[in-house]
Amino acid sequence: MICSVCQQFPRDKDENAFVKGTTYLKIDGIQAHEVSESHIQANSRDSALKTPVHRSAACKTLTALKRQTMTNS
């Protein structure tokens, strides 16, 4: 079994069995991987790539600042 998200966004310092592939299929191992820091970060990176720029948190913040600046002028 592999984790495609962790495989796409591996962390160099981690020895993640789900990146290389594992035959350990017990549910506790899969659940532990799902809440691991490396898996959570890989999911975050994957989501960031799939989010259109105009919907990103950075764009929303910049738009709000621009509106605020224009109203205060």
Helices and strands as residue ranges (DSSP letters): H 4-8, H 17-20, H 27-34, H 37-50, G 53-55, H 57-72
